[in-house]
């Protein structure tokens, strides 16, 4: 069970461990006891360990890196808990208050979003249906005139079978589905024309 949170939390280094105060009655809490996630809690303890080593060295080497990392982790804690975090820099001793990121209000969908554009879609479908009919009938007539009628039927069957998988996959793609509908309709209508061409 995680600690109860106050309206603000303080992050500091105690020995070589990171601690959070303000999690309930002003007591210090290990980051693992707060709802931060194991990854962030471990990162806080690693940072505290490095900060303690930098302080022991006394020469200040690496202090800026430790301070920058501490500010980043304080920001992550603020985001995870949703409350401001007072960060006490273990190297400089300066206090810094980090606010949690603002929650963006949900964006209302634009007018017309999610609706099916029947007018535009059917216009596109009709255009591609006519295109498919013209193309297949032109192929069938040319083959029937130059060869035998059964060759035109066979060629139309090959074209239909070749288009079928692509049309089936495109049926759920938002814009392309109208093209697929038009081509499928055109292929279906063209069969009547092909049979009339062969018989005639």
Rosetta blueprint (number, residue, H / E / L):
1 X L
2 X L
3 X L
4 X L
5 X L
6 X L
7 X L
8 X E
9 X E
10 X E
11 X E
12 X E
13 X E
14 X E
15 X L
16 X L
17 X E
18 X E
19 X E
20 X E
21 X E
22 X L
23 X L
24 X L
25 X L
26 X L
27 X L
28 X E
29 X E
30 X E
31 X H
32 X H
33 X H
34 X L
35 X L
36 X L
37 X L
38 X H
39 X H
40 X H
41 X H
42 X H
43 X H
44 X H
45 X H
46 X H
47 X H
48 X H
49 X H
50 X H
51 X H
52 X H
53 X H
54 X H
55 X H
56 X H
57 X H
58 X L
59 X L
60 X L
61 X L
62 X L
63 X H
64 X H
65 X H
66 X H
67 X H
68 X H
69 X H
70 X H
71 X H
72 X H
73 X H
74 X H
75 X H
76 X H
77 X H
78 X H
79 X H
80 X H
81 X H
82 X L
83 X L
84 X E
85 X E
86 X E
87 X E
88 X E
89 X L
90 X L
91 X L
92 X L
93 X L
94 X L
95 X E
96 X E
97 X E
98 X E
99 X L
100 X L
101 X L
102 X L
103 X L
104 X L
105 X L
106 X L
107 X L
108 X L
109 X L
110 X L
111 X L
112 X L
113 X L
114 X L
115 X L
116 X L
117 X L
118 X H
119 X H
120 X H
121 X H
122 X H
123 X H
124 X H
125 X H
126 X H
127 X H
128 X H
129 X H
130 X H
131 X H
132 X H
133 X H
134 X H
135 X H
136 X H
137 X H
138 X H
139 X H
140 X H
141 X H
142 X H
143 X H
144 X H
145 X H
146 X H
147 X L
148 X L
149 X H
150 X H
151 X H
152 X H
153 X H
154 X H
155 X H
156 X H
157 X H
158 X H
159 X H
160 X H
161 X H
162 X H
163 X H
164 X H
165 X H
166 X H
167 X H
168 X H
169 X H
170 X H
171 X H
172 X H
173 X L
174 X L
175 X L
176 X H
177 X H
178 X H
179 X H
180 X H
181 X H
182 X H
183 X H
184 X H
185 X H
186 X H
187 X H
188 X H
189 X H
190 X H
191 X H
192 X H
193 X H
194 X H
195 X H
196 X H
197 X H
198 X H
199 X H
200 X L
